[in-house]
Structure formats: C-alpha cells, structure tokens
Amino acid sequence: MNRKRFTTVLIAAMMVSVMALGIVGCKKAKATETTLESTEQTTTTTTTIPTTTLTEYSGPMPNDEPISWTETALETPATYYVQVSKGEFLNVRKGPNTTYEKVGTLTRGQTVVVVAKASGGWYKTEDGFYVSETYLTGTMPN
C-alpha cells in the first residue's frame, strides 16, 4: 500500500475511533450525569527514505597498470566516435587487451581523444586508458 493511501486510511480509522469514543462517552455521561474528561493521543509515524550518494568524478583516474606492451605516440591527438550497436557500450580498460580491468564504458556516438596506438589494435586515450580501435570511427554514427 502506498504511503499516501496508508496515511489516509490511518487518519480515517483514527477519526472513526474518536467518534465512537465520543458517542460512548456521551451516553455514559448522560446515564450517570458525570463529566468525562478526554485525553488526546497522537501517533507519529516516521518513515526513513533511503538515499543514494553518487561519487563525484573530478578528473581522470590514475592508471596504475605497469606498461608491458608497445605503443606509438600519435603526432597529434585524434578524436574518434564510438561506433557500437544501439544499447551497447565500448569498454575502457587499463591496458590494450580484454584481459585488463575495465574502468568505464563509452556509449554510441560519444567522442574519445586518442594519443597513441598500442599493439594489438588498441588506442590509448588522453586519460591514459585503452579502447579497441575496432569500435572507433572518424564520422558520427547514424
């Protein structure tokens, strides 16, 4: 039951209870000709809503992977577009192979700046991580 509906049902039940007590109290007061004092009860329900804290990203993460491959620096950095199927992602890795740890993903059409070509058909990004050249193109994918 959602919170709003629960609260409405709870208030209605409390009102019916108070009215019923009032009727019983009035009948009792008339029968005995005494004055009844009433006390109010307040029920407080506290609901804790869980929160999600996102880690703030503040620049390139350090790549602590020791280089054990060959890479050739490009004369000038080149910008490429990610060309993966719709709904798919391009993995960004610590080294130029799928055996290296994944550190992030790129989506279709996103740009990536590469600064070096590594062995095995991989590019080194300006952040120091690696993406497969198979999924990069010089033109924006449709």
N, CA, C and O atoms as CSV, one atom per row, in Angstrom:
chain,resi,resn,atom,element,x,y,z
A,1,MET,N,N,0.858,-1.158,0.000
A,1,MET,CA,C,0.000,0.000,0.000
A,1,MET,C,C,0.908,1.226,0.000
A,1,MET,O,O,1.872,1.300,0.763
A,2,ASN,N,N,0.590,2.181,-0.862
A,2,ASN,CA,C,1.474,3.346,-0.903
A,2,ASN,C,C,1.279,4.220,0.314
A,2,ASN,O,O,0.273,4.103,1.013
A,3,ARG,N,N,2.242,5.103,0.575
A,3,ARG,CA,C,2.272,5.915,1.788
A,3,ARG,C,C,1.054,6.834,1.901
A,3,ARG,O,O,0.486,6.962,2.986
A,4,LYS,N,N,0.647,7.464,0.821
A,4,LYS,CA,C,-0.460,8.407,0.867
A,4,LYS,C,C,-1.758,7.686,1.236
A,4,LYS,O,O,-2.532,8.160,2.068
A,5,ARG,N,N,-1.978,6.545,0.609
A,5,ARG,CA,C,-3.191,5.783,0.893
A,5,ARG,C,C,-3.178,5.275,2.334
A,5,ARG,O,O,-4.202,5.314,3.017
A,6,PHE,N,N,-2.020,4.800,2.795
A,6,PHE,CA,C,-1.889,4.320,4.160
A,6,PHE,C,C,-2.217,5.435,5.146
A,6,PHE,O,O,-2.950,5.223,6.112
A,7,THR,N,N,-1.673,6.615,4.899
A,7,THR,CA,C,-1.912,7.754,5.788
A,7,THR,C,C,-3.397,8.105,5.813
A,7,THR,O,O,-3.947,8.379,6.880
A,8,THR,N,N,-4.053,8.100,4.654
A,8,THR,CA,C,-5.479,8.407,4.577
A,8,THR,C,C,-6.299,7.394,5.366
A,8,THR,O,O,-7.198,7.771,6.117
A,9,VAL,N,N,-5.988,6.101,5.197
A,9,VAL,CA,C,-6.706,5.046,5.920
A,9,VAL,C,C,-6.471,5.184,7.418
A,9,VAL,O,O,-7.403,5.010,8.204
A,10,LEU,N,N,-5.242,5.493,7.830
A,10,LEU,CA,C,-4.917,5.651,9.239
A,10,LEU,C,C,-5.692,6.813,9.846
A,10,LEU,O,O,-6.235,6.681,10.943
A,11,ILE,N,N,-5.754,7.935,9.161
A,11,ILE,CA,C,-6.491,9.100,9.671
A,11,ILE,C,C,-7.980,8.782,9.774
A,11,ILE,O,O,-8.622,9.133,10.764
A,12,ALA,N,N,-8.536,8.116,8.751
A,12,ALA,CA,C,-9.953,7.760,8.789
A,12,ALA,C,C,-10.253,6.834,9.968
A,12,ALA,O,O,-11.263,7.005,10.650
A,13,ALA,N,N,-9.378,5.854,10.208
A,13,ALA,CA,C,-9.582,4.926,11.315
A,13,ALA,C,C,-9.525,5.651,12.658
A,13,ALA,O,O,-10.289,5.352,13.575
A,14,MET,N,N,-8.603,6.610,12.756
A,14,MET,CA,C,-8.494,7.368,13.995
A,14,MET,C,C,-9.749,8.229,14.215
A,14,MET,O,O,-10.217,8.360,15.346
A,15,MET,N,N,-10.286,8.808,13.149
A,15,MET,CA,C,-11.482,9.641,13.269
A,15,MET,C,C,-12.683,8.796,13.701
A,15,MET,O,O,-13.475,9.217,14.544
A,16,VAL,N,N,-12.810,7.597,13.113
A,16,VAL,CA,C,-13.907,6.709,13.492
A,16,VAL,C,C,-13.778,6.318,14.962
A,16,VAL,O,O,-14.770,6.279,15.689
A,17,SER,N,N,-12.537,6.024,15.400
A,17,SER,CA,C,-12.313,5.659,16.802
A,17,SER,C,C,-12.673,6.805,17.732
A,17,SER,O,O,-13.325,6.588,18.754
A,18,VAL,N,N,-12.264,8.012,17.398
A,18,VAL,CA,C,-12.562,9.179,18.235
A,18,VAL,C,C,-14.064,9.416,18.289
A,18,VAL,O,O,-14.614,9.712,19.350
A,19,MET,N,N,-14.730,9.285,17.138
A,19,MET,CA,C,-16.189,9.474,17.111
A,19,MET,C,C,-16.885,8.417,17.953
A,19,MET,O,O,-17.828,8.717,18.685
A,20,ALA,N,N,-16.411,7.167,17.846
A,20,ALA,CA,C,-17.026,6.091,18.620
A,20,ALA,C,C,-16.822,6.328,20.111
A,20,ALA,O,O,-17.739,6.112,20.903
A,21,LEU,N,N,-15.640,6.766,20.497
A,21,LEU,CA,C,-15.381,7.062,21.902
A,21,LEU,C,C,-16.249,8.227,22.377
A,21,LEU,O,O,-16.736,8.233,23.508
A,22,GLY,N,N,-16.431,9.190,21.513
A,22,GLY,CA,C,-17.266,10.343,21.861
A,22,GLY,C,C,-18.711,9.935,22.094
A,22,GLY,O,O,-19.348,10.411,23.034
A,23,ILE,N,N,-19.232,9.060,21.248
A,23,ILE,CA,C,-20.620,8.606,21.405
A,23,ILE,C,C,-20.764,7.799,22.681
A,23,ILE,O,O,-21.707,8.011,23.443
A,24,VAL,N,N,-19.840,6.874,22.927
A,24,VAL,CA,C,-19.894,6.064,24.145
A,24,VAL,C,C,-19.768,6.976,25.364
A,24,VAL,O,O,-20.494,6.815,26.344
A,25,GLY,N,N,-18.828,7.949,25.296
A,25,GLY,CA,C,-18.623,8.863,26.411
A,25,GLY,C,C,-19.860,9.707,26.678
A,25,GLY,O,O,-20.199,9.950,27.836
A,26,CYS,N,N,-20.547,10.163,25.621
A,26,CYS,CA,C,-21.751,10.979,25.797
A,26,CYS,C,C,-22.859,10.165,26.443
A,26,CYS,O,O,-23.533,10.646,27.354
A,27,LYS,N,N,-23.055,8.923,25.976
A,27,LYS,CA,C,-24.102,8.078,26.561
A,27,LYS,C,C,-23.803,7.811,28.023
A,27,LYS,O,O,-24.698,7.844,28.868
A,28,LYS,N,N,-22.534,7.545,28.316
A,28,LYS,CA,C,-22.152,7.259,29.688
A,28,LYS,C,C,-22.347,8.498,30.558
A,28,LYS,O,O,-22.776,8.392,31.707
A,29,ALA,N,N,-22.036,9.663,30.014
A,29,ALA,CA,C,-22.179,10.908,30.774
A,29,ALA,C,C,-23.647,11.175,31.085
A,29,ALA,O,O,-23.974,11.596,32.194
A,30,LYS,N,N,-24.531,10.938,30.128
A,30,LYS,CA,C,-25.956,11.170,30.369
A,30,LYS,C,C,-26.511,10.181,31.387
A,30,LYS,O,O,-27.332,10.545,32.229
A,31,ALA,N,N,-26.068,8.945,31.311
A,31,ALA,CA,C,-26.613,7.931,32.202
A,31,ALA,C,C,-26.186,8.169,33.631
A,31,ALA,O,O,-26.981,7.950,34.545
A,32,THR,N,N,-24.980,8.602,33.857
A,32,THR,CA,C,-24.502,8.765,35.225
A,32,THR,C,C,-24.463,10.222,35.646
A,32,THR,O,O,-24.201,10.520,36.812
A,33,GLU,N,N,-24.715,11.124,34.731
A,33,GLU,CA,C,-24.698,12.558,34.968
A,33,GLU,C,C,-23.364,13.005,35.582
A,33,GLU,O,O,-23.322,13.809,36.513
A,34,THR,N,N,-22.291,12.459,35.031
A,34,THR,CA,C,-20.957,12.888,35.445
A,34,THR,C,C,-20.247,13.466,34.230
A,34,THR,O,O,-20.625,13.201,33.089
A,35,THR,N,N,-19.232,14.245,34.487
A,35,THR,CA,C,-18.466,14.830,33.396
A,35,THR,C,C,-17.253,13.948,33.132
A,35,THR,O,O,-16.525,13.568,34.049
A,36,LEU,N,N,-17.055,13.634,31.857
A,36,LEU,CA,C,-15.904,12.817,31.471
A,36,LEU,C,C,-14.832,13.725,30.876
A,36,LEU,O,O,-15.125,14.626,30.090
A,37,GLU,N,N,-13.617,13.475,31.259
A,37,GLU,CA,C,-12.510,14.196,30.661
A,37,GLU,C,C,-11.863,13.291,29.625
A,37,GLU,O,O,-11.720,12.087,29.839
A,38,SER,N,N,-11.479,13.871,28.521
A,38,SER,CA,C,-10.830,13.053,27.490
A,38,SER,C,C,-9.383,13.492,27.332
A,38,SER,O,O,-9.029,14.646,27.570
A,39,THR,N,N,-8.576,12.553,26.931
A,39,THR,CA,C,-7.181,12.861,26.648
A,39,THR,C,C,-6.937,12.554,25.173
A,39,THR,O,O,-7.487,11.599,24.625
A,40,GLU,N,N,-6.127,13.357,24.559
A,40,GLU,CA,C,-5.800,13.131,23.156
A,40,GLU,C,C,-4.537,12.304,23.048
A,40,GLU,O,O,-3.585,12.481,23.808
A,41,GLN,N,N,-4.551,11.406,22.096
A,41,GLN,CA,C,-3.354,10.625,21.810
A,41,GLN,C,C,-2.904,10.974,20.402
A,41,GLN,O,O,-3.710,11.036,19.473
A,42,THR,N,N,-1.641,11.195,20.262
A,42,THR,CA,C,-1.080,11.494,18.947
A,42,THR,C,C,-0.098,10.391,18.600
A,42,THR,O,O,0.785,10.039,19.383
A,43,THR,N,N,-0.277,9.865,17.417
A,43,THR,CA,C,0.629,8.828,16.935
A,43,THR,C,C,1.464,9.427,15.812
A,43,THR,O,O,0.921,9.991,14.862
A,44,THR,N,N,2.753,9.308,15.919
A,44,THR,CA,C,3.660,9.820,14.897
A,44,THR,C,C,4.368,8.649,14.248
A,44,THR,O,O,4.972,7.816,14.923
A,45,THR,N,N,4.286,8.597,12.930
A,45,THR,CA,C,4.965,7.555,12.184
A,45,THR,C,C,6.116,8.199,11.425
A,45,THR,O,O,5.910,9.157,10.679
A,46,THR,N,N,7.304,7.690,11.608
A,46,THR,CA,C,8.473,8.211,10.917
A,46,THR,C,C,8.895,7.212,9.855
A,46,THR,O,O,9.109,6.034,10.141
A,47,THR,N,N,9.010,7.693,8.641
A,47,THR,CA,C,9.441,6.848,7.539
A,47,THR,C,C,10.809,7.324,7.091
A,47,THR,O,O,11.001,8.502,6.790
A,48,THR,N,N,11.748,6.411,7.048
A,48,THR,CA,C,13.091,6.746,6.594
A,48,THR,C,C,13.206,6.371,5.130
A,48,THR,O,O,13.011,5.214,4.757
A,49,ILE,N,N,13.523,7.351,4.308
A,49,ILE,CA,C,13.687,7.108,2.882
A,49,ILE,C,C,15.173,6.942,2.611
A,49,ILE,O,O,15.970,7.830,2.915
A,50,PRO,N,N,15.552,5.779,2.028
A,50,PRO,CA,C,16.972,5.565,1.760
A,50,PRO,C,C,17.469,6.550,0.696
A,50,PRO,O,O,16.748,6.880,-0.246
A,51,THR,N,N,18.685,7.003,0.859
A,51,THR,CA,C,19.260,7.921,-0.119
A,51,THR,C,C,20.456,7.268,-0.792
A,51,THR,O,O,21.114,6.398,-0.221
A,52,THR,N,N,20.717,7.696,-1.995
A,52,THR,CA,C,21.856,7.199,-2.740
A,52,THR,C,C,22.848,8.337,-2.896
A,52,THR,O,O,22.492,9.429,-3.337
A,53,THR,N,N,24.063,8.080,-2.542
A,53,THR,CA,C,25.109,9.082,-2.700
A,53,THR,C,C,25.978,8.674,-3.871
A,53,THR,O,O,26.546,7.582,-3.884
A,54,LEU,N,N,26.079,9.554,-4.856
A,54,LEU,CA,C,26.911,9.278,-6.011
A,54,LEU,C,C,28.302,9.843,-5.771
A,54,LEU,O,O,28.465,10.931,-5.219
A,55,THR,N,N,29.292,9.086,-6.194
A,55,THR,CA,C,30.654,9.552,-6.072
A,55,THR,C,C,30.885,10.626,-7.126
A,55,THR,O,O,30.573,10.432,-8.300
A,56,GLU,N,N,31.427,11.744,-6.706
A,56,GLU,CA,C,31.680,12.828,-7.642
A,56,GLU,C,C,32.959,12.540,-8.403
A,56,GLU,O,O,33.993,12.246,-7.804
A,57,TYR,N,N,32.889,12.625,-9.728
A,57,TYR,CA,C,34.043,12.387,-10.586
A,57,TYR,C,C,34.766,13.703,-10.783
A,57,TYR,O,O,34.150,14.688,-11.193
A,58,SER,N,N,36.038,13.743,-10.506
A,58,SER,CA,C,36.766,15.008,-10.583
A,58,SER,C,C,38.035,14.897,-11.426
A,58,SER,O,O,39.113,15.311,-10.999
A,59,GLY,N,N,37.899,14.350,-12.595
A,59,GLY,CA,C,39.041,14.302,-13.499
A,59,GLY,C,C,39.500,12.891,-13.780
A,59,GLY,O,O,38.931,11.931,-13.259
A,60,PRO,N,N,40.516,12.760,-14.592
A,60,PRO,CA,C,40.991,11.420,-14.970
A,60,PRO,C,C,41.463,10.618,-13.767
A,60,PRO,O,O,42.122,11.140,-12.867
A,61,MET,N,N,41.114,9.352,-13.773
A,61,MET,CA,C,41.580,8.456,-12.729
A,61,MET,C,C,43.007,8.026,-13.081
A,61,MET,O,O,43.349,7.941,-14.261
A,62,PRO,N,N,43.822,7.761,-12.098
A,62,PRO,CA,C,45.180,7.311,-12.410
A,62,PRO,C,C,45.170,5.859,-12.893
A,62,PRO,O,O,44.442,5.022,-12.360
A,63,ASN,N,N,45.970,5.580,-13.890
A,63,ASN,CA,C,46.115,4.200,-14.363
A,63,ASN,C,C,47.393,3.646,-13.748
A,63,ASN,O,O,48.498,4.068,-14.088
A,64,ASP,N,N,47.221,2.694,-12.837
A,64,ASP,CA,C,48.367,2.138,-12.121
A,64,ASP,C,C,48.901,0.862,-12.769
A,64,ASP,O,O,49.731,0.170,-12.178
A,65,GLU,N,N,48.435,0.546,-13.977
A,65,GLU,CA,C,48.865,-0.666,-14.676
A,65,GLU,C,C,50.273,-0.437,-15.255
A,65,GLU,O,O,50.465,0.504,-16.025
A,66,PRO,N,N,51.257,-1.275,-14.903
A,66,PRO,CA,C,52.595,-1.110,-15.482
A,66,PRO,C,C,52.573,-1.459,-16.981
A,66,PRO,O,O,51.979,-2.461,-17.379
A,67,ILE,N,N,53.211,-0.640,-17.788
A,67,ILE,CA,C,53.189,-0.847,-19.247
A,67,ILE,C,C,54.128,-1.988,-19.624
A,67,ILE,O,O,55.325,-1.961,-19.338
A,68,SER,N,N,53.544,-2.987,-20.273
A,68,SER,CA,C,54.330,-4.140,-20.726
A,68,SER,C,C,54.048,-4.408,-22.208
A,68,SER,O,O,54.204,-5.537,-22.673
A,69,TRP,N,N,53.642,-3.397,-22.935
A,69,TRP,CA,C,53.298,-3.517,-24.343
A,69,TRP,C,C,53.957,-2.364,-25.108
A,69,TRP,O,O,54.538,-1.451,-24.521
A,70,THR,N,N,53.849,-2.439,-26.419
A,70,THR,CA,C,54.415,-1.402,-27.265
A,70,THR,C,C,53.325,-0.433,-27.668
A,70,THR,O,O,52.223,-0.835,-28.042
A,71,GLU,N,N,53.646,0.857,-27.587
A,71,GLU,CA,C,52.711,1.856,-28.083
A,71,GLU,C,C,53.484,2.964,-28.773
A,71,GLU,O,O,54.609,3.293,-28.396
A,72,THR,N,N,52.851,3.533,-29.799
A,72,THR,CA,C,53.465,4.596,-30.578
A,72,THR,C,C,52.621,5.846,-30.430
A,72,THR,O,O,51.428,5.834,-30.733
A,73,ALA,N,N,53.235,6.926,-29.966
A,73,ALA,CA,C,52.511,8.186,-29.789
A,73,ALA,C,C,52.116,8.747,-31.149
A,73,ALA,O,O,52.888,8.672,-32.105
A,74,LEU,N,N,50.915,9.306,-31.233
A,74,LEU,CA,C,50.462,9.962,-32.450
A,74,LEU,C,C,51.091,11.351,-32.509
A,74,LEU,O,O,51.374,11.946,-31.469
A,75,GLU,N,N,51.314,11.877,-33.721
A,75,GLU,CA,C,51.891,13.217,-33.851
A,75,GLU,C,C,50.973,14.260,-33.221
A,75,GLU,O,O,51.437,15.184,-32.553
A,76,THR,N,N,49.678,14.105,-33.437
A,76,THR,CA,C,48.689,14.992,-32.811
A,76,THR,C,C,47.542,14.118,-32.316
A,76,THR,O,O,47.206,13.122,-32.957
A,77,PRO,N,N,46.950,14.469,-31.210
A,77,PRO,CA,C,45.799,13.687,-30.719
A,77,PRO,C,C,44.690,13.656,-31.774
A,77,PRO,O,O,44.481,14.626,-32.502
A,78,ALA,N,N,43.991,12.536,-31.841
A,78,ALA,CA,C,42.907,12.363,-32.814
A,78,ALA,C,C,41.598,12.104,-32.082
A,78,ALA,O,O,41.563,11.391,-31.079
A,79,THR,N,N,40.524,12.694,-32.598
A,79,THR,CA,C,39.201,12.490,-32.000
A,79,THR,C,C,38.430,11.486,-32.842
A,79,THR,O,O,38.331,11.630,-34.061
A,80,TYR,N,N,37.887,10.472,-32.186
A,80,TYR,CA,C,37.086,9.443,-32.842
A,80,TYR,C,C,35.719,9.352,-32.170
A,80,TYR,O,O,35.521,9.820,-31.048
A,81,TYR,N,N,34.790,8.739,-32.888
A,81,TYR,CA,C,33.457,8.480,-32.359
A,81,TYR,C,C,33.339,6.998,-32.033
A,81,TYR,O,O,33.901,6.154,-32.730
A,82,VAL,N,N,32.617,6.692,-30.985
A,82,VAL,CA,C,32.373,5.299,-30.608
A,82,VAL,C,C,31.279,4.757,-31.522
A,82,VAL,O,O,30.203,5.342,-31.644
A,83,GLN,N,N,31.576,3.629,-32.158
A,83,GLN,CA,C,30.610,3.013,-33.072
A,83,GLN,C,C,30.307,1.594,-32.595
A,83,GLN,O,O,30.915,0.619,-33.035
A,84,VAL,N,N,29.338,1.519,-31.674
A,84,VAL,CA,C,28.846,0.229,-31.198
A,84,VAL,C,C,27.356,0.169,-31.533
A,84,VAL,O,O,26.752,1.192,-31.856
A,85,SER,N,N,26.771,-1.000,-31.460
A,85,SER,CA,C,25.337,-1.136,-31.720
A,85,SER,C,C,24.549,-0.343,-30.697
A,85,SER,O,O,25.016,-0.117,-29.581
A,86,LYS,N,N,23.347,0.080,-31.081
A,86,LYS,CA,C,22.496,0.828,-30.153
A,86,LYS,C,C,22.229,-0.018,-28.920
A,86,LYS,O,O,21.905,-1.201,-29.025
A,87,GLY,N,N,22.367,0.600,-27.740
A,87,GLY,CA,C,22.161,-0.116,-26.480
A,87,GLY,C,C,23.408,-0.825,-25.982
A,87,GLY,O,O,23.408,-1.372,-24.879
A,88,GLU,N,N,24.470,-0.824,-26.774
A,88,GLU,CA,C,25.727,-1.465,-26.370
A,88,GLU,C,C,26.710,-0.403,-25.882
A,88,GLU,O,O,26.480,0.793,-26.060
A,89,PHE,N,N,27.798,-0.843,-25.271
A,89,PHE,CA,C,28.808,0.052,-24.735
A,89,PHE,C,C,30.197,-0.419,-25.147
A,89,PHE,O,O,30.423,-1.607,-25.377
A,90,LEU,N,N,31.122,0.531,-25.238
A,90,LEU,CA,C,32.520,0.215,-25.501
A,90,LEU,C,C,33.250,0.257,-24.166
A,90,LEU,O,O,33.221,1.268,-23.464
A,91,ASN,N,N,33.897,-0.836,-23.824
A,91,ASN,CA,C,34.635,-0.892,-22.558
A,91,ASN,C,C,35.942,-0.105,-22.655
A,91,ASN,O,O,36.639,-0.149,-23.669
A,92,VAL,N,N,36.251,0.602,-21.596
A,92,VAL,CA,C,37.518,1.314,-21.459
A,92,VAL,C,C,38.325,0.512,-20.447
A,92,VAL,O,O,37.836,0.190,-19.364
A,93,ARG,N,N,39.576,0.188,-20.810
A,93,ARG,CA,C,40.366,-0.727,-19.984
A,93,ARG,C,C,41.706,-0.133,-19.559
A,93,ARG,O,O,42.176,0.858,-20.118
A,94,LYS,N,N,42.306,-0.769,-18.553
A,94,LYS,CA,C,43.601,-0.322,-18.041
A,94,LYS,C,C,44.753,-0.652,-18.979
A,94,LYS,O,O,45.819,-0.043,-18.881
A,95,GLY,N,N,44.562,-1.588,-19.871
A,95,GLY,CA,C,45.603,-1.985,-20.819
A,95,GLY,C,C,44.987,-2.384,-22.141
A,95,GLY,O,O,43.767,-2.513,-22.243
A,96,PRO,N,N,45.823,-2.585,-23.168
A,96,PRO,CA,C,45.335,-2.857,-24.516
A,96,PRO,C,C,44.976,-4.330,-24.767
A,96,PRO,O,O,45.575,-4.988,-25.618
A,97,ASN,N,N,44.007,-4.826,-24.027
A,97,ASN,CA,C,43.551,-6.200,-24.210
A,97,ASN,C,C,42.319,-6.396,-23.334
A,97,ASN,O,O,42.157,-5.696,-22.334
A,98,THR,N,N,41.461,-7.325,-23.689
A,98,THR,CA,C,40.253,-7.577,-22.895
A,98,THR,C,C,40.554,-8.242,-21.560
A,98,THR,O,O,39.666,-8.359,-20.715
A,99,THR,N,N,41.787,-8.678,-21.359
A,99,THR,CA,C,42.155,-9.288,-20.074
A,99,THR,C,C,42.424,-8.236,-18.998
A,99,THR,O,O,42.460,-8.556,-17.810
A,100,TYR,N,N,42.613,-6.983,-19.413
A,100,TYR,CA,C,42.850,-5.921,-18.439
A,100,TYR,C,C,41.538,-5.453,-17.825
A,100,TYR,O,O,40.471,-5.567,-18.428
A,101,GLU,N,N,41.644,-4.926,-16.616
A,101,GLU,CA,C,40.469,-4.471,-15.865
A,101,GLU,C,C,39.707,-3.375,-16.608
A,101,GLU,O,O,40.301,-2.458,-17.177
A,102,LYS,N,N,38.380,-3.490,-16.590
A,102,LYS,CA,C,37.510,-2.476,-17.174
A,102,LYS,C,C,37.377,-1.327,-16.175
A,102,LYS,O,O,37.110,-1.558,-14.995
A,103,VAL,N,N,37.562,-0.089,-16.643
A,103,VAL,CA,C,37.469,1.072,-15.753
A,103,VAL,C,C,36.295,1.974,-16.114
A,103,VAL,O,O,36.006,2.929,-15.392
A,104,GLY,N,N,35.621,1.686,-17.212
A,104,GLY,CA,C,34.485,2.514,-17.616
A,104,GLY,C,C,33.918,2.046,-18.934
A,104,GLY,O,O,34.378,1.063,-19.515
A,105,THR,N,N,32.904,2.767,-19.401
A,105,THR,CA,C,32.284,2.451,-20.685
A,105,THR,C,C,31.983,3.735,-21.437
A,105,THR,O,O,31.832,4.802,-20.843
A,106,LEU,N,N,31.898,3.612,-22.755
A,106,LEU,CA,C,31.518,4.727,-23.621
A,106,LEU,C,C,30.292,4.300,-24.412
A,106,LEU,O,O,30.133,3.121,-24.731
A,107,THR,N,N,29.420,5.262,-24.732
A,107,THR,CA,C,28.193,4.950,-25.463
A,107,THR,C,C,28.333,5.307,-26.934
A,107,THR,O,O,29.259,6.015,-27.329
A,108,ARG,N,N,27.418,4.815,-27.726
A,108,ARG,CA,C,27.385,5.061,-29.176
A,108,ARG,C,C,27.401,6.565,-29.460
A,108,ARG,O,O,26.612,7.319,-28.892
A,109,GLY,N,N,28.306,6.991,-30.343
A,109,GLY,CA,C,28.377,8.382,-30.751
A,109,GLY,C,C,29.216,9.262,-29.840
A,109,GLY,O,O,29.508,10.406,-30.188
A,110,GLN,N,N,29.605,8.753,-28.691
A,110,GLN,CA,C,30.432,9.533,-27.774
A,110,GLN,C,C,31.829,9.701,-28.383
A,110,GLN,O,O,32.322,8.806,-29.070
A,111,THR,N,N,32.461,10.850,-28.128
A,111,THR,CA,C,33.795,11.077,-28.674
A,111,THR,C,C,34.853,10.652,-27.678
A,111,THR,O,O,34.654,10.680,-26.463
A,112,VAL,N,N,35.992,10.254,-28.242
A,112,VAL,CA,C,37.139,9.875,-27.425
A,112,VAL,C,C,38.385,10.410,-28.132
A,112,VAL,O,O,38.535,10.275,-29.346
A,113,VAL,N,N,39.263,11.011,-27.355
A,113,VAL,CA,C,40.518,11.545,-27.902
A,113,VAL,C,C,41.617,10.530,-27.630
A,113,VAL,O,O,41.844,10.134,-26.486
A,114,VAL,N,N,42.302,10.109,-28.706
A,114,VAL,CA,C,43.375,9.131,-28.555
A,114,VAL,C,C,44.716,9.816,-28.800
A,114,VAL,O,O,44.826,10.724,-29.624
A,115,VAL,N,N,45.734,9.360,-28.068
A,115,VAL,CA,C,47.057,9.985,-28.152
A,115,VAL,C,C,48.142,9.009,-28.601
A,115,VAL,O,O,49.251,9.427,-28.936
A,116,ALA,N,N,47.826,7.701,-28.610
A,116,ALA,CA,C,48.826,6.712,-29.023
A,116,ALA,C,C,48.138,5.461,-29.538
A,116,ALA,O,O,46.992,5.172,-29.196
A,117,LYS,N,N,48.868,4.725,-30.370
A,117,LYS,CA,C,48.367,3.446,-30.860
A,117,LYS,C,C,49.184,2.357,-30.171
A,117,LYS,O,O,50.415,2.359,-30.210
A,118,ALA,N,N,48.468,1.427,-29.540
A,118,ALA,CA,C,49.135,0.332,-28.829
A,118,ALA,C,C,49.090,-0.924,-29.693
A,118,ALA,O,O,48.354,-0.985,-30.677
A,119,SER,N,N,49.869,-1.905,-29.322
A,119,SER,CA,C,49.893,-3.160,-30.062
A,119,SER,C,C,48.547,-3.865,-29.974
A,119,SER,O,O,47.819,-3.707,-28.993
A,120,GLY,N,N,48.221,-4.639,-30.995
A,120,GLY,CA,C,47.011,-5.456,-30.985
A,120,GLY,C,C,45.739,-4.710,-31.365
A,120,GLY,O,O,44.645,-5.207,-31.095
A,121,GLY,N,N,45.845,-3.528,-31.985
A,121,GLY,CA,C,44.650,-2.816,-32.444
A,121,GLY,C,C,43.946,-2.031,-31.347
A,121,GLY,O,O,42.717,-1.962,-31.334
A,122,TRP,N,N,44.684,-1.450,-30.446
A,122,TRP,CA,C,44.116,-0.667,-29.352
A,122,TRP,C,C,44.669,0.750,-29.396
A,122,TRP,O,O,45.795,0.978,-29.837
A,123,TYR,N,N,43.861,1.695,-28.934
A,123,TYR,CA,C,44.296,3.083,-28.815
A,123,TYR,C,C,44.374,3.475,-27.350
A,123,TYR,O,O,43.572,3.033,-26.528
A,124,LYS,N,N,45.366,4.324,-27.034
A,124,LYS,CA,C,45.487,4.891,-25.702
A,124,LYS,C,C,44.744,6.231,-25.722
A,124,LYS,O,O,44.965,7.056,-26.607
A,125,THR,N,N,43.869,6.437,-24.743
A,125,THR,CA,C,43.109,7.681,-24.674
A,125,THR,C,C,43.929,8.758,-23.977
A,125,THR,O,O,44.960,8.475,-23.368
A,126,GLU,N,N,43.455,9.998,-24.076
A,126,GLU,CA,C,44.165,11.099,-23.410
A,126,GLU,C,C,44.169,10.936,-21.895
A,126,GLU,O,O,44.990,11.548,-21.211
A,127,ASP,N,N,43.266,10.120,-21.365
A,127,ASP,CA,C,43.213,9.856,-19.926
A,127,ASP,C,C,44.167,8.738,-19.500
A,127,ASP,O,O,44.337,8.480,-18.308
A,128,GLY,N,N,44.794,8.071,-20.488
A,128,GLY,CA,C,45.757,7.019,-20.159
A,128,GLY,C,C,45.161,5.623,-20.135
A,128,GLY,O,O,45.802,4.686,-19.658
A,129,PHE,N,N,43.936,5.469,-20.644
A,129,PHE,CA,C,43.300,4.153,-20.696
A,129,PHE,C,C,43.194,3.705,-22.149
A,129,PHE,O,O,43.622,4.425,-23.051
A,130,TYR,N,N,42.627,2.524,-22.383
A,130,TYR,CA,C,42.678,1.931,-23.709
A,130,TYR,C,C,41.297,1.510,-24.204
A,130,TYR,O,O,40.450,1.037,-23.445
A,131,VAL,N,N,41.105,1.705,-25.525
A,131,VAL,CA,C,39.871,1.277,-26.188
A,131,VAL,C,C,40.252,0.566,-27.481
A,131,VAL,O,O,41.282,0.866,-28.086
A,132,SER,N,N,39.422,-0.369,-27.895
A,132,SER,CA,C,39.681,-1.120,-29.120
A,132,SER,C,C,39.388,-0.245,-30.329
A,132,SER,O,O,38.344,0.403,-30.405
A,133,GLU,N,N,40.340,-0.235,-31.292
A,133,GLU,CA,C,40.133,0.580,-32.494
A,133,GLU,C,C,39.004,0.023,-33.363
A,133,GLU,O,O,38.483,0.738,-34.219
A,134,THR,N,N,38.619,-1.229,-33.159
A,134,THR,CA,C,37.541,-1.853,-33.924
A,134,THR,C,C,36.235,-1.077,-33.781
A,134,THR,O,O,35.420,-1.066,-34.704
A,135,TYR,N,N,36.027,-0.428,-32.636
A,135,TYR,CA,C,34.766,0.244,-32.353
A,135,TYR,C,C,34.869,1.767,-32.447
A,135,TYR,O,O,34.032,2.483,-31.897
A,136,LEU,N,N,35.897,2.260,-33.145
A,136,LEU,CA,C,36.054,3.703,-33.319
A,136,LEU,C,C,35.953,4.051,-34.799
A,136,LEU,O,O,36.369,3.278,-35.662
A,137,THR,N,N,35.395,5.229,-35.077
A,137,THR,CA,C,35.264,5.693,-36.455
A,137,THR,C,C,35.502,7.198,-36.495
A,137,THR,O,O,35.340,7.888,-35.489
A,138,GLY,N,N,35.884,7.697,-37.658
A,138,GLY,CA,C,36.131,9.124,-37.797
A,138,GLY,C,C,34.877,9.947,-38.049
A,138,GLY,O,O,34.933,11.177,-38.027
A,139,THR,N,N,33.742,9.287,-38.289
A,139,THR,CA,C,32.492,10.006,-38.546
A,139,THR,C,C,31.441,9.600,-37.517
A,139,THR,O,O,31.441,8.480,-37.007
A,140,MET,N,N,30.551,10.540,-37.229
A,140,MET,CA,C,29.471,10.283,-36.255
A,140,MET,C,C,28.562,9.177,-36.798
A,140,MET,O,O,28.057,9.287,-37.916
A,141,PRO,N,N,28.348,8.108,-36.014
A,141,PRO,CA,C,27.444,7.029,-36.473
A,141,PRO,C,C,25.985,7.509,-36.500
A,141,PRO,O,O,25.578,8.371,-35.721
A,142,ASN,N,N,25.222,6.923,-37.419
A,142,ASN,CA,C,23.778,7.278,-37.529
A,142,ASN,C,C,23.009,6.743,-36.361
A,142,ASN,O,O,21.797,6.938,-36.278
